[in-house]
Amino acid sequence: MNELFGFWSQWLRPSAGLPTVQWSLLLAAAAVVGYLCQRHTGLPKVVGYTLVGTLAGLAGFNGAVWPLQGIGLFLVELGIAIVLFECGGRISLRWFRHNPMVLVQSIAESALTYFAVYWTLVWLDQPTQVAGPLALVALAASPAVLTRVVADTRAAGPVTERAVVLATLSTLYALTLGSAWSEQMNRHAATLLDAISPAVVVLGVSILVAAVLTLVLRMALRFMSPTSENTSMLLLALIAAGSTVASHMGGSAPLAALLAGILLKQLNPRPWAWPRQLGNASSLLTMLMFVLVSTVAAQADWSGPVAGAVLALIGVRLVAKALGVAIGNVGSGASWRQALWVGCAMTPMSSIALLIASQFVVASPSTGYRIASIALPAILLMEILGAVIATVAIYRAGESSKPWAPLQRGRAGESNES
């Protein structure tokens, strides 16, 4: 045996290492499970991705570091940035001018979610320093999960569009306030300027990066075709560069990408072909993001004392989102039934909530540990349960052009028996 290894050693070459092999196999397993999950249950592939990441995290897979840092943090930020850039491109500011109640609906559901979760956690004897950040984490819906559900169900319609827009706007609020709050955690604000300066810096840097990104893309579109794959690669490269610069300068990378998408939509209102051109590269990055999030979230301390707080946060958040959408629905042009399905479609939590929680842990490890002990289990549960609820909402709203797989097989079985 020693002679065999001695002979083979001359052929060995330095490689990317064992962690790369582990992640490659994990992603391969996620791709298979995601496919089988959708094929046999009709649920979106993200459910399968999350289950694989959860099992890896519970088994002690140490390929993901908490709090997020290094290449793991960059990949999550890049994945979120691409999704939010596309979601920002769905938002036309003229829509709010013609139908301002949509904006009222967004503010109502976000404010109600924040205060309902905050007061519930305070009532459960959680310190205000913990309840406030957790309420911000709960505020963020997940456009990443929702867009994957929409893609897998091939959905289109008023409920789908409004759910994506409201989830994107809630993400805008959560990223701005969450980043500012994490910057302020270790500061003692003596004046009003000290209190609001973190939010001004985060928002200002993000707007600056977004404006530069928008102008460069706008200039590129003057001589490049929007359907060219080179335009898609330029977009991906610029978002990656913008994410790095925004984080380095004190801004928020996902927020900058979201604002860039909104700005570019105003300058270039024609439908975008980039999501289709990005294709498999974007899908792989998104799958990696879901697996990474669930792997990290599954490593939380699943203790009994925090279970009550986790379930209370999830339950209150579900009710608050639905009530907030219903309160702002008056005069918004949607029926009450559509408002109910919009509220249900906004329930997923995923990478954005994890990113905000990670910022709190980095800013204040002592307080951040208590925040993460409740936030991580809630994020993991709502990445799976939220995707299922959103899928049911889209099917019940009648906006999916793809039949539910189990129902389709059931009808086929009945036909064969008859």
Disulfide bonds with the S-S distance in Angstrom:
none
